[in-house]
């Protein structure tokens, strides 16, 4: 049965918070974050393709508020 999401199969392979060594763009807000920023790095598979994403603390906090984590 197909779901209503954009992707059928998403799996998180690795997730950790890092202090960046270079500028990265947040996957959620698309804003560049300076070297030395703390970001959540996730390696995921989407429909069989491997992808690494970076999310900033601001976006993570907004998500926590929205979903009451």
C-alpha distances in whole Angstrom, upper triangle without the diagonal:
4,7,10,12,14,13,10,12,15,18,21,24,27,28,32,34,37,40,40,42,42,40,37,35,32,29,28,32,33,36,38,39,43,43,44,41,39,35,32,31,27,26,22,20,17,15,18,21,23,25,27,28,31,31,34,35,35,32,31,33,32,28,30,31,29,26,29,29
4,7,9,10,10,7,10,13,16,20,22,25,26,30,32,35,38,37,40,39,37,34,31,29,25,25,28,29,33,35,36,39,41,41,38,36,32,29,28,25,24,20,18,15,13,16,19,21,22,25,25,28,28,31,32,33,29,28,31,29,26,28,29,26,25,28,28
4,6,8,8,7,10,12,15,18,21,24,24,28,30,33,36,35,38,37,35,31,29,27,23,22,25,27,30,32,33,37,38,38,35,33,30,27,26,23,22,19,17,14,13,17,18,21,21,23,23,26,25,28,29,29,26,25,27,26,22,24,26,23,21,24,24
4,7,8,8,12,13,17,19,23,25,25,28,30,32,35,34,37,36,34,30,28,25,21,20,23,24,28,31,32,36,37,38,34,33,29,26,26,23,23,19,18,15,14,18,19,21,21,23,22,25,24,27,28,28,24,24,26,24,21,23,24,21,20,23,24
4,5,7,9,10,14,16,20,22,22,25,26,29,31,31,33,32,30,27,24,21,18,17,20,21,25,27,28,32,33,34,31,29,25,23,22,19,19,16,15,12,12,16,16,18,18,20,19,21,20,23,25,25,21,21,23,21,18,21,22,19,18,22,22
4,7,9,10,14,16,19,21,21,24,26,28,30,29,32,30,28,24,22,20,16,15,18,19,23,25,27,30,32,33,30,28,25,22,21,19,18,15,14,10,10,14,14,16,16,18,17,20,19,23,25,24,20,21,24,22,19,22,24,21,20,24,24
4,6,7,11,13,16,19,19,23,25,27,29,28,31,30,28,24,22,20,16,16,20,20,24,25,27,30,31,32,29,28,24,21,20,17,16,12,10,7,7,10,11,13,13,16,16,19,19,23,25,25,21,21,24,23,20,22,24,22,21,24,24
4,7,10,14,16,19,20,24,26,28,31,31,33,32,31,27,25,23,19,20,23,24,27,29,30,33,34,34,32,30,26,23,22,18,17,13,11,8,6,10,12,14,15,18,18,21,22,25,27,28,24,23,26,25,22,24,26,24,22,25,25
4,7,10,13,16,17,21,24,26,29,28,31,30,29,26,24,22,19,19,23,23,27,28,29,32,32,32,30,28,24,21,19,16,14,10,8,6,5,8,10,12,13,15,16,20,20,24,26,27,23,22,25,25,21,23,26,24,22,25,24
4,7,10,12,14,17,20,22,25,25,27,27,26,22,21,19,16,16,20,21,24,25,25,28,29,29,26,24,20,17,15,12,11,7,6,5,6,8,9,10,10,12,13,16,17,20,22,23,20,19,22,22,18,20,23,21,19,22,21
4,6,9,11,15,18,20,24,23,26,26,26,22,21,19,16,18,21,22,25,25,25,28,28,28,25,23,19,16,14,10,9,5,5,7,9,9,10,9,10,12,13,16,17,20,21,23,20,18,22,22,19,20,23,22,20,22,20
4,6,7,11,14,16,20,20,23,23,23,20,19,17,15,16,20,20,23,23,23,25,25,24,22,19,16,12,11,7,6,4,7,9,12,12,12,10,10,10,11,13,14,17,18,21,18,16,19,20,17,18,22,21,19,21,18
4,7,11,14,16,19,20,22,23,23,20,20,19,17,19,22,22,24,24,23,25,24,24,22,20,17,13,11,7,5,5,7,11,13,12,12,9,10,10,12,14,16,19,20,23,21,18,22,23,20,21,25,24,22,24,21
4,7,10,12,16,16,19,20,21,18,19,17,16,18,21,21,23,22,21,23,21,21,19,16,14,10,8,5,5,7,10,13,16,15,14,11,11,9,10,12,14,16,17,20,19,16,20,22,19,19,23,23,22,23,20
4,7,10,13,14,17,19,19,16,17,15,14,16,19,19,20,20,18,20,19,18,16,13,10,7,6,4,7,9,12,15,18,18,17,13,12,10,10,10,11,13,14,17,15,13,16,18,16,16,20,20,19,20,17
4,6,10,12,15,17,17,15,16,15,15,16,19,19,20,19,17,18,17,15,14,10,8,6,5,7,9,12,16,18,22,21,20,16,14,11,11,10,11,12,12,16,15,13,15,18,16,16,20,21,20,21,17
4,7,9,13,15,15,13,15,13,14,16,17,18,18,17,14,15,14,12,10,7,6,4,6,9,12,15,19,21,24,24,22,19,16,13,12,9,9,10,9,13,13,11,13,16,16,15,19,20,20,20,17
4,6,9,11,13,12,14,13,15,17,18,18,17,15,12,13,11,9,8,5,6,6,7,10,13,16,20,22,26,25,23,19,17,13,12,9,10,10,11,14,15,14,16,19,18,19,22,23,23,23,21
4,7,9,11,11,14,13,16,18,18,18,16,14,11,10,8,5,5,4,6,9,10,14,16,19,23,25,29,28,26,22,19,15,14,11,12,11,11,14,16,15,17,20,20,20,23,25,25,25,23
4,6,7,8,11,12,14,17,17,16,14,12,9,8,5,5,6,6,7,10,10,13,15,19,22,24,28,27,24,21,17,14,13,10,11,11,12,15,16,16,18,21,21,22,24,26,26,27,25
4,7,9,13,14,17,20,20,18,16,13,11,9,5,6,8,10,11,13,13,16,17,21,24,26,29,28,25,22,19,16,15,13,15,14,16,19,20,20,22,24,25,26,28,29,30,31,29
4,6,10,13,15,18,18,15,14,10,9,7,4,7,9,11,11,14,13,17,18,21,24,25,29,28,25,21,18,15,14,12,14,14,16,18,19,20,22,24,24,26,28,29,30,31,29
4,7,10,13,15,14,12,10,6,6,5,5,8,8,11,11,14,13,16,18,21,23,24,28,27,24,21,18,15,13,11,12,12,14,16,16,18,20,21,22,24,26,27,28,30,28
4,6,9,12,12,9,8,6,5,7,8,10,9,10,9,11,10,13,15,17,20,21,24,24,21,18,14,11,9,7,9,9,13,14,14,15,18,19,19,22,24,24,25,27,25
4,6,9,8,6,5,4,6,9,11,13,11,12,10,12,11,13,15,17,19,19,23,23,20,18,14,12,9,7,8,9,12,13,12,14,17,17,17,20,22,22,23,25,24
4,5,6,5,6,6,7,11,13,14,11,11,8,9,10,12,14,15,18,18,22,22,20,18,14,11,8,5,5,6,9,10,8,10,13,13,14,16,18,18,19,21,21
4,6,6,8,10,11,14,16,17,14,14,10,10,10,10,12,13,15,15,18,19,17,15,11,10,6,6,5,8,12,12,9,11,14,14,13,16,18,17,18,21,20
4,6,8,11,12,16,18,19,15,15,12,11,12,12,15,15,17,16,20,21,19,18,14,13,9,8,6,8,11,10,7,9,12,11,10,14,15,14,16,18,18
4,5,9,10,14,17,18,15,15,13,13,15,16,18,18,21,20,23,25,22,21,17,16,12,10,8,8,11,9,7,10,12,11,12,15,16,15,17,20,20
4,7,9,13,15,17,15,15,13,14,14,16,18,18,20,19,23,24,21,20,16,14,11,10,9,10,13,12,10,13,16,15,15,18,19,19,21,23,23
4,6,10,13,15,12,14,12,14,15,17,19,21,23,23,26,27,24,22,19,16,13,11,10,9,12,11,10,14,15,15,16,19,20,20,22,24,24
4,7,10,12,10,12,11,14,14,17,19,21,23,23,27,27,24,22,18,16,13,10,10,9,13,12,13,15,17,17,19,21,22,23,25,26,26
4,7,9,6,9,9,12,13,16,19,21,24,24,28,28,25,23,19,16,13,10,9,7,10,11,12,14,16,16,18,20,21,22,24,25,24
4,6,6,9,10,14,15,18,21,23,26,27,31,31,28,25,21,18,16,12,13,10,12,13,15,17,18,19,21,23,24,25,27,28,27
4,6,9,10,14,14,18,20,23,26,27,31,31,27,24,21,18,16,13,14,12,14,16,17,18,20,22,23,24,26,28,29,30,28
4,7,9,13,14,17,20,23,27,28,32,31,29,25,22,18,17,13,14,12,13,15,17,17,18,21,22,23,25,27,28,28,26
4,6,10,12,15,18,21,25,26,30,30,27,24,21,17,15,11,10,8,9,11,13,13,15,17,18,19,21,23,24,24,23
4,7,9,13,16,19,23,24,28,28,26,22,19,16,13,10,9,7,7,10,12,11,13,15,16,16,19,21,21,22,20
4,6,10,13,16,19,21,24,24,22,19,16,12,10,6,5,5,6,9,10,9,12,14,14,15,18,19,19,20,18
4,6,10,12,16,18,22,22,20,17,14,10,8,6,5,6,7,11,10,8,11,14,13,13,17,18,18,18,16
4,7,10,13,15,19,19,17,13,10,7,6,5,7,9,11,14,13,11,15,17,15,17,20,20,20,21,19
4,6,10,12,16,15,14,10,8,6,5,7,8,12,13,16,14,12,16,18,15,17,20,20,19,21,18
4,7,10,13,12,10,7,6,4,6,9,12,15,17,20,17,16,20,21,19,20,24,23,22,24,22
4,7,10,9,8,6,5,6,8,11,13,17,19,21,18,17,21,21,18,20,23,23,21,24,21
4,6,5,5,4,6,9,11,14,16,20,22,24,21,20,24,24,21,23,26,25,23,26,24
4,5,5,7,7,10,12,15,17,21,23,24,21,20,24,24,21,23,26,24,23,26,24
4,6,9,11,14,15,19,21,24,27,28,24,24,27,27,24,26,29,27,25,28,27
4,7,10,13,15,19,21,25,27,29,26,25,29,29,26,28,31,29,28,30,29
4,7,10,13,17,19,23,25,27,24,24,27,27,25,27,30,28,27,30,29
4,7,10,14,17,20,23,25,22,22,25,26,23,25,28,27,26,29,27
4,7,10,13,17,20,21,19,19,22,23,21,23,26,25,24,27,25
4,7,10,14,16,19,17,16,20,21,19,21,24,24,23,25,23
4,7,10,13,15,13,13,17,17,16,18,21,20,20,23,21
4,7,10,12,10,11,14,15,14,16,19,19,20,21,20
4,7,8,7,7,10,11,11,13,15,16,17,18,17
4,5,6,6,9,10,11,13,15,16,17,18,17
4,5,5,6,9,10,10,12,14,15,16,14
4,5,5,6,9,10,11,12,14,15,15
4,5,5,6,9,10,10,12,14,13
4,5,5,6,9,10,11,12,10
4,5,5,6,9,10,10,9
4,5,5,6,9,10,10
4,5,5,6,8,8
4,5,5,5,5
4,6,5,7
4,6,8
4,6
4
